[in-house]
């Protein structure tokens, strides 16, 4: 077990985490720039913001929750919970829509 942790540390060195941290910072600054400068209309900015947020969530989960550690059961359990959260979120959105 210690050997696999050493391999992970070699594979994910300090520069790897710094690089992804900088990338997440750039994505955050891009989101602030899009909203703050009113470059695009709101109908276009909102989907872009959701996409940027999704990219950041996936990066953070993959790196900091160690979903890449090779433990398939943890990854599947997490994905199942994420799927349940999506279904519940969609149900709440659907139920709050006004009748046409």
Order of alpha helices (4+ residues) and beta strands (2+ residues): alpha-alpha-alpha-alpha
